[in-house]
Amino acid sequence: MDPKNLEVNYNMKFIWRICIVAAMGGLLFGYDWVVVGGAKAFYEPFFNITDDTPLMRGWAMSSALFGCIAGAILSGILADRLGRKRLLISSGLLFTISAIGTSLSWDFFSYNVARIIGGIGIGLASNLSPMYIAEVSPAAMRGKFVSINQLTIVIGILAAQIVNMQIAHQVPTADQLRLLANEASAAIVMQQEPGFDIEKEKQQALLIIDPLGLKNVKEKFPDIVYLKPATQQEIEAKKKQDNQILTAYISPTWNGLRGWRWMFGAETLPAFLFFLLMFFVPESPRWLVKYGKYARAREILSRVGGYEYGKAQVADIQKTLANEEVAHVRFSDLFEPKLMRIVALGVFLAVLQQWCGINVIFNYAQEVFQEAGYGVSDMLFNVVITGIVNLAATFIAIYTVDRIGRKGLMLIGVGGLTCFYALLGTGYYLHSTGIHMLLLIIISIACYAMTLAPVTWVLISELFPNRIRGAAVSIAVLSLWIACTVLTLSFPYVKKTFGAHGAFWTFGAICIVGFIVIFRKLPETKGKTLEDIERELVD
């Protein structure tokens, strides 16, 4: 019987339960991936990372991404052999080890080892969580349920941002430190601005100042003076000194010594909970069919939609697997011309999701918001605002992905980002600062969160045929993490060479290319079973 002709009463409680547990991998992925951006301003002084050590800065930010690449490779090798469940359990264990290890790291080497272990967990979870959800979800609701994985990623991102802000003690601006360190020089400069209340600024700074931090600034900068730059060269010189002053201030404070450790360590509890709960989730029925375990697959699918649904689904899955493909994984299948085209499209979408540039806002929030005129404490608050917007926009994606469809949302995403990046790059080029720059960043994040962020994961989980899904998804996700690593490692150099404006204009150009490819090559997949999609693309 054709599954499409059945009237099915789905067991929504069971579907939600197993999908939410699997999607916890996405929550940990989001937390582990973003927590480093908020902790960056505080662990850098501890490890003596400065503007003059861009390689160390890039490595500290991207070491986890190398783990992601390793995790994606492992997933490709093992997902079609060991199944989805065992590897998701392993990812929970790796997240737990990484959270504890990073929080206790004693030097730069141990920090990066722990981050790489967490990255392997991300690589596994980012592969397997959406794939597992796609393989257990009914076709008509698959987009919504796979988007739940993106929702948990966003919740993880927001959780990391809130945890960072709550743990961190407030940090004064470099100008406030100059004022407290040399009030006389500030008074001279501020004579040119009659409206500036130097006493009020001083009192605000004293409310949040750490005496040890201020003492260290005075020792490191005995000749510090209040600056009011006029030329572009003076502006750049002041930015460099601002960073040096803040590094000197943060080093001996709670933030620099212990705060950043708690930011990473807070992941331990949800990571261990995910590890435990995954033992109570069934294996993917499509993987079970591939390995000839038809009765077990029928039992799981019957819990999803009843006995007749389970029976019909197992029969339909079997039709897409030739006898010689049962219990075998043949990577050579990936090189068949039709399959290569599908894999290439999946790889392109994965790379586009990263090179569209939004993730530099999360990973390099300090630099992005500093360029827009915000200090460290303001940056942490602004990042939480972007996280809330990110979460709200993801709900829009969940509502629309099975209505508007995948292709329409992807086109809206890359088209919108192209326009917003043009404005954002122009603002940076003109050295524009203030609330309008924050709004442009927020709008860009919202556009990404309701389109490319969730829909790419949906497409990656459903485009590939049953017999090669594990290997093909791993290649796409491996490409995504390689693209993310390249982006994260290169951004400090790109920003230093071309400026923030040049970086965002480049991202806009990449989005234009993405629009053209999606418009011409991407099929619509909403409402179709995985087997229907396979027959449409391959047969």
Number of C-alpha atoms within 10 A of each C-alpha: 12 10 18 14 9 12 10 15 10 16 14 12 10 14 18 15 12 19 23 20 21 29 29 29 34 29 30 33 29 24 28 28 26 26 26 26 23 27 26 20 23 26 25 20 21 20 18 13 20 16 12 8 10 16 16 18 20 20 16 23 22 25 22 29 29 21 25 34 28 22 29 34 21 18 31 26 16 18 26 22 16 12 21 25 21 14 22 28 23 17 30 29 21 23 32 25 20 30 26 18 23 25 21 17 16 12 11 16 12 14 20 22 18 24 32 25 29 33 31 28 34 34 30 34 33 33 34 31 27 28 25 27 28 28 21 21 23 22 22 14 16 25 32 24 26 30 29 27 28 33 28 24 29 30 23 27 30 26 23 30 29 22 20 27 22 14 17 22 16 18 22 23 19 22 20 22 27 22 23 19 22 17 17 13 15 20 17 11 13 17 11 10 10 8 8 12 11 16 12 10 14 15 13 12 20 15 10 12 20 19 13 14 23 23 15 19 24 19 13 14 16 11 9 18 18 22 16 14 13 8 9 10 9 13 14 12 12 16 15 13 15 18 16 18 24 24 25 22 28 26 22 20 21 17 24 25 15 18 21 26 22 20 27 25 19 19 24 20 13 18 25 18 15 24 22 14 15 22 13 10 15 14 20 21 26 25 27 20 22 25 16 15 15 18 15 16 23 25 16 20 27 20 16 22 23 17 16 16 25 22 20 20 26 22 17 17 18 19 11 18 15 10 12 8 14 17 16 14 20 11 13 8 15 18 11 10 11 13 19 14 16 20 23 14 20 28 22 17 27 27 22 24 27 24 23 26 26 21 19 21 18 22 21 21 22 24 20 20 23 16 20 23 17 20 20 22 17 19 21 24 16 20 27 21 17 24 26 21 19 26 24 16 21 28 17 14 30 22 14 18 26 19 15 12 17 25 22 16 22 27 20 16 25 27 18 18 27 22 15 20 26 17 17 24 22 17 18 20 13 9 14 15 16 12 12 13 20 21 13 16 22 21 19 23 24 24 26 29 27 28 28 25 27 29 29 21 27 28 26 26 29 27 23 24 22 22 25 21 23 27 27 28 30 30 24 26 31 27 22 27 28 20 20 26 23 16 20 25 22 15 20 20 15 15 16 13 11 13 17 25 21 18 21 27 22 20 21 26 16 18 26 17 12 23 18 13 15 18 13 8 12 17 15 13 21 22 17 18 22 23 21 16 20 18 12 12 16 15 7
